[in-house]
Amino acid sequence: MAGKEDILTRERIDAVLAALPDWRYRLGGLVTVYKAPTSAAALELIAAVGRSAEEQNHHPDLDWRYNRVFIRLTSHDAGGQVTERDAAAAQATSSVAEELGAEAQPGLFRTVEIGIDTADPGEIAEVWRVALGYRKGPGGDLVDPYGRGPSVWFQETPTPNSNRLHVDVHWSLAESAPVLDKAAAAGALMNRDHAPDWVVVTDAQGNRLCLCTEAGHQPEH
């Protein structure tokens, strides 16, 4: 099965994740981090995941950081969404990691998204797409075709924030509370009207970021 025929609904993704405790859902992909005993073991893990990917003909995005391996699974031929192939690859990856003694640390996988408040997305979207070398993603957002840079989405609102830009930072629901506590302790103003889906954080100079959880939808702030 290939293409868009096996795209998972959000309800199905949640059911899949219930059986995959090592993984989280994040902006069209399944993500995790594995900590290996040593850097050499991390390379062994990458090689093993690569062999598994070749067998399944479905390849993850990998990022090696000393003894940690950051992994993201998504189906590019399905428009950057999660499919049954991603679920199967996640299960296989977890099995490989367990065999090699790697520890799952999915809370370390942070995703940064840039949000642009605008009354007219169409008037500016192409400039950003061309300047960044990005492609259009689901819902009109812009994504790095190589999965390296933060995605950009345009929040259409008749009353855009005066600074025009805010940063969306995505955490899993389980890991979001300590981050919010630290932000508040640092002097940020917290708008929790839409918690736990998202919390608007404003620094002392009026700059905003939105801390979003995996359970939430695109924020409106």
Helices and strands as residue ranges (DSSP letters): G 3-6, H 10-18, E 24-26, E 29-35, H 39-56, E 61-65, E 68-73, G 76-78, H 84-99, E 103-104, G 106-108, E 111-118, H 121-132, E 135-136, G 138-140, E 142-143, E 151-156, E 165-171, H 173-185, E 189-191, E 198-202, E 208-213
